[in-house]
Amino acid sequence: MKLLLDTQTFLWWMSGSSRLSRGAREAISDSGNQVLFSVASAWEIAIKRNLGKLRAPDNLAGAIEAESFDLLGIDLPHIEALDGLAHHHRDPFDRMLIAQALVERATLVSGDAIFQRYGAVILW
């Protein structure tokens, strides 16, 4: 299965937080699954860390590599899908993750229930 982590899921995974659901934890740790980490999440983390709104690993590239996650860039098909999304969700980073999940046919690992309104496959 191809999984795309939302930003909060990634942060909870990296910190070992009990807030991460058992289903999400099992899917991420399953070596048979491909786990994607989006550049959109890296961008969101950098912005919010700079504003003092969150704590995150200092070396994101190293953390992603250590976890054997695949980095997902933002490509034109993702932007085109984003342009066609309804406005159920206002967060631009989350909207990009939804677009990427739809284009990549990936399961979005997220506890954000509003993502389901977009027809994306969600795992939590």
ZILINRA-V564671 format. One record per residue. N is the residue number from 1. RES is the residue in one small letter. PHI is phi in degrees with one decimal (NA if undefined). OMEGA is omega in degrees with one decimal (NA if undefined). D_LAST is the distance of its C-alpha to the last C-alpha in Angstrom with 1 decimal. Layout:
n=<N | N>
res=<RES | RES>
phi=<PHI | PHI>
omega=<OMEGA | OMEGA>
d_last=<D_LAST | D_LAST>
This chain:
n=<1 | 2 | 3 | 4 | 5 | 6 | 7 | 8 | 9 | 10 | 11 | 12 | 13 | 14 | 15 | 16 | 17 | 18 | 19 | 20 | 21 | 22 | 23 | 24 | 25 | 26 | 27 | 28 | 29 | 30 | 31 | 32 | 33 | 34 | 35 | 36 | 37 | 38 | 39 | 40 | 41 | 42 | 43 | 44 | 45 | 46 | 47 | 48 | 49 | 50 | 51 | 52 | 53 | 54 | 55 | 56 | 57 | 58 | 59 | 60 | 61 | 62 | 63 | 64 | 65 | 66 | 67 | 68 | 69 | 70 | 71 | 72 | 73 | 74 | 75 | 76 | 77 | 78 | 79 | 80 | 81 | 82 | 83 | 84 | 85 | 86 | 87 | 88 | 89 | 90 | 91 | 92 | 93 | 94 | 95 | 96 | 97 | 98 | 99 | 100 | 101 | 102 | 103 | 104 | 105 | 106 | 107 | 108 | 109 | 110 | 111 | 112 | 113 | 114 | 115 | 116 | 117 | 118 | 119 | 120 | 121 | 122 | 123 | 124>
res=<m | k | l | l | l | d | t | q | t | f | l | w | w | m | s | g | s | s | r | l | s | r | g | a | r | e | a | i | s | d | s | g | n | q | v | l | f | s | v | a | s | a | w | e | i | a | i | k | r | n | l | g | k | l | r | a | p | d | n | l | a | g | a | i | e | a | e | s | f | d | l | l | g | i | d | l | p | h | i | e | a | l | d | g | l | a | h | h | h | r | d | p | f | d | r | m | l | i | a | q | a | l | v | e | r | a | t | l | v | s | g | d | a | i | f | q | r | y | g | a | v | i | l | w>
phi=<NA | -97.9 | -113.2 | -117.1 | -81.8 | -77.8 | -60.0 | -64.1 | -59.6 | -59.1 | -63.9 | -66.9 | -60.2 | -65.7 | -90.4 | 70.7 | -64.6 | -73.7 | -73.1 | -75.0 | -65.6 | -62.8 | -62.2 | -65.9 | -59.8 | -65.6 | -66.4 | -66.3 | -81.0 | -73.3 | -65.2 | -79.8 | -98.4 | -91.2 | -109.2 | -103.5 | -120.9 | -84.8 | -57.6 | -60.5 | -68.9 | -61.0 | -63.1 | -60.7 | -61.0 | -60.6 | -64.5 | -70.9 | -66.8 | -62.7 | -83.3 | 78.1 | -92.1 | -158.6 | -110.4 | -152.0 | -55.7 | -66.7 | -106.2 | -60.2 | -59.5 | -65.3 | -65.7 | -65.1 | -64.9 | -61.4 | -87.0 | 62.0 | -81.2 | -96.3 | -79.2 | -108.2 | -76.3 | -101.4 | -116.4 | -54.4 | -59.7 | -67.1 | -67.1 | -64.4 | -66.5 | -60.1 | -61.9 | -93.5 | -75.5 | -65.9 | -99.9 | -70.3 | -126.1 | -92.6 | -69.0 | -65.3 | -70.6 | -64.3 | -63.4 | -66.1 | -61.5 | -63.0 | -59.3 | -63.7 | -60.3 | -65.2 | -65.3 | -81.8 | 54.4 | -106.8 | -82.6 | -86.0 | -91.4 | -159.5 | -93.6 | -83.1 | -61.8 | -65.7 | -59.3 | -64.3 | -64.4 | -92.7 | 80.7 | -75.1 | -80.1 | -116.5 | -123.9 | -148.3>
omega=<177.0 | -177.4 | 172.1 | -178.3 | 170.2 | -171.9 | -178.9 | 177.8 | 178.4 | -178.4 | 178.2 | 177.1 | -176.3 | -178.3 | -177.3 | -175.8 | 175.2 | 178.4 | 177.4 | -177.3 | 178.9 | 179.4 | 178.4 | -179.6 | -179.5 | -179.0 | -179.6 | -177.3 | 179.3 | -177.1 | 176.4 | 179.8 | 172.0 | -178.4 | -179.5 | 172.7 | -174.6 | 171.9 | 177.4 | 177.6 | 177.4 | 179.0 | 179.5 | 179.7 | -179.1 | -179.5 | -176.2 | 176.4 | 179.5 | 178.4 | -178.8 | -176.2 | 178.0 | 174.3 | -177.9 | 177.2 | 178.9 | -177.3 | -178.1 | -179.4 | 178.8 | 179.4 | 179.5 | 179.4 | -179.5 | 179.7 | -176.5 | 174.1 | 176.6 | 179.2 | 179.1 | 177.6 | 175.8 | -177.6 | -177.4 | 177.0 | 176.8 | -179.8 | 178.1 | 177.5 | 177.9 | -178.5 | -178.3 | -177.8 | 171.7 | -176.0 | 175.5 | -173.7 | -175.4 | -176.3 | -175.8 | 179.0 | 177.5 | 178.8 | 177.3 | 178.1 | 177.6 | 178.7 | 179.7 | 179.1 | 179.9 | -178.7 | -176.1 | -175.7 | -179.8 | 173.5 | -179.4 | -179.4 | -173.6 | 173.2 | -178.1 | -175.0 | -177.0 | 179.4 | -178.6 | -179.9 | -177.5 | 179.9 | 176.6 | 174.8 | -175.4 | 173.9 | 172.9 | NA>
d_last=<14.1 | 14.2 | 11.3 | 11.8 | 10.6 | 11.0 | 13.6 | 12.1 | 9.5 | 12.7 | 14.7 | 12.7 | 12.7 | 16.4 | 17.3 | 15.7 | 14.2 | 13.1 | 10.9 | 8.3 | 6.1 | 8.0 | 5.8 | 5.2 | 8.9 | 10.1 | 9.3 | 10.8 | 13.7 | 14.5 | 17.7 | 17.7 | 15.0 | 16.2 | 14.4 | 15.6 | 16.3 | 18.0 | 21.3 | 20.1 | 17.9 | 21.0 | 23.1 | 21.0 | 21.1 | 24.8 | 25.6 | 23.8 | 25.1 | 28.6 | 28.4 | 27.5 | 24.2 | 22.1 | 22.5 | 21.3 | 22.8 | 26.3 | 26.3 | 23.2 | 24.9 | 25.6 | 22.1 | 20.6 | 23.4 | 23.1 | 19.4 | 20.6 | 18.2 | 19.9 | 20.9 | 20.4 | 23.3 | 23.8 | 26.1 | 28.0 | 25.9 | 22.9 | 25.3 | 26.7 | 23.3 | 22.6 | 26.0 | 25.1 | 22.0 | 22.4 | 22.3 | 19.4 | 18.2 | 21.0 | 19.5 | 21.1 | 18.8 | 15.6 | 17.8 | 18.8 | 15.3 | 14.8 | 18.3 | 17.7 | 14.7 | 16.9 | 19.9 | 18.5 | 16.7 | 13.7 | 10.0 | 8.7 | 6.0 | 5.8 | 5.6 | 8.8 | 9.3 | 12.6 | 11.4 | 11.3 | 15.0 | 15.8 | 15.0 | 12.6 | 10.2 | 6.6 | 3.8 | 0.0>
